[in-house]
Amino acid sequence: MKDYIELRSDTTTHPTEEMREAMRSAPVGDDVFGEDPTVNALEALAASKMGKEAALFVPSGTMGNITALLTHCKRGDEVILESECHIYYYEVGGLSALGGMVPRPVRGENGLMEPDDVEASIRSANIHYAPPGLICVENTHNRGGGTVYGLERLAEIKAVANRHGLPMHLDGARIFNAAIALGTDVSRIASYFDSVQFCLSKGLSAPVGSVLAGGKDYIARARKYRKMLGGGMRQAGIIAAAGIVALEKMVDRLADDHANARALALGLSRIPGIELDLSTVVTNIVVFDVSRLGIGSEAFAEQLSADGVRMTTRPPHKIRAVTSRMFTAEEIPTVLEKTAKICTKHLG
Ligand SMILES: Cc1ncc(COP(=O)(O)O)c(C=O)c1O
């Protein structure tokens, strides 16, 4: 049992008992030969949920994204993406290191790009320029604070992509959170994209795994890149079984995480010394600023952790709290009390 309150990330979620049981009894085969029935079932289920022809099970969101990019682009192509998105910020520069691609960052507001800015970043066929190869969107946007692109904005970005003949990739690590926030189906969000990566191992609570979905030919080519990256797994049905439970049983409860994030954010916003824009709290991520306390985010997070509440830092002055199954509504008052204690101490 944990002896602290967990708000660092929804990646900390443990598998449910039902997942463990499904893993124990999963029929398996060699997935590199295409013979694992449980992986095949997960890929078929994921493709149908995303409204795509096919899907590919991958060990992580990072591998799903780099596989997607390698399949869309060739070396020297420019990848248009938001300047704080996960692919650019947190994936070890894989697009350049492994794929020879050139990132072309577009600044968004709380992670959300304006269609006009996306269009302005697409360069002409001038001999000096790297050719544009792909537009990436992240929904929900992690560093933006779990912010969500609405369908209208996605349609406008898609129209930009169409005008320039560019494919679109969605880093939908938390696409199910986005769908719940928008009151729509994931397949509607996915419909604007040629490829979609989503994670089973975040709020959906599977221990391992992500899925890349897209057209049949595209996924066949992606399968080869997954192998190149070392992501060809063998009796992977053991982990895919948990992914099936994640998709069938764990989606609706994400609304609880959103409600908890909202209640937490509301309480935090009332604590003197904390700055928090409530309008950005629409899913399971809460970001707030502690600069008024005269301490940095590292010091704040350390003091909170020493008192039994774990959050992550967004240096120099921001803190991130993420709600998940590892956090309950009953823990909110304790978090608020311990946060207020630190704020009182530093405000003097
Ligand atoms: C938006 C986004 N994309 C991709 C990933 C990568 O997932 P993984 O940690 O499984 O590689 C994450 C992980 O936090 C994420 O937040």
The ligand as an SDF file (V2000), in Angstrom:
LIG
                    3D

 16 16  0  0  0  0  0  0  0  0999 V2000
    1.0800   13.2960  -24.6830 C   0  0  0  0  0  0  0  0  0  0  0  0
    1.9900   12.1400  -24.5010 C   0  0  0  0  0  0  0  0  0  0  0  0
    2.4470   11.4840  -25.5770 N   0  0  0  0  0  0  0  0  0  0  0  0
    3.2600   10.4330  -25.4760 C   0  0  0  0  0  0  0  0  0  0  0  0
    3.6430    9.9580  -24.2480 C   0  0  0  0  0  0  0  0  0  0  0  0
    4.6290    8.8150  -24.1860 C   0  0  0  0  0  0  0  0  0  0  0  0
    4.1550    7.6820  -23.5920 O   0  0  0  0  0  0  0  0  0  0  0  0
    5.1810    6.6090  -22.9670 P   0  0  0  0  0  0  0  0  0  0  0  0
    5.5560    7.1300  -21.6230 O   0  0  0  0  0  0  0  0  0  0  0  0
    4.3420    5.3540  -22.9110 O   0  0  0  0  0  0  0  0  0  0  0  0
    6.3310    6.4840  -23.8830 O   0  0  0  0  0  0  0  0  0  0  0  0
    3.1950   10.5970  -23.0840 C   0  0  0  0  0  0  0  0  0  0  0  0
    3.6120   10.1170  -21.7510 C   0  0  0  0  0  0  0  0  0  0  0  0
    3.4210   10.7610  -20.7440 O   0  0  0  0  0  0  0  0  0  0  0  0
    2.3520   11.7240  -23.2200 C   0  0  0  0  0  0  0  0  0  0  0  0
    1.9170   12.4080  -22.1580 O   0  0  0  0  0  0  0  0  0  0  0  0
  1  2  1  0
  2  3  1  0
  2 15  2  0
  3  4  2  0
  4  5  1  0
  5  6  1  0
  5 12  2  0
  6  7  1  0
  7  8  1  0
  8  9  2  0
  8 10  1  0
  8 11  1  0
 12 13  1  0
 12 15  1  0
 13 14  2  0
 15 16  1  0
M  END
$$$$
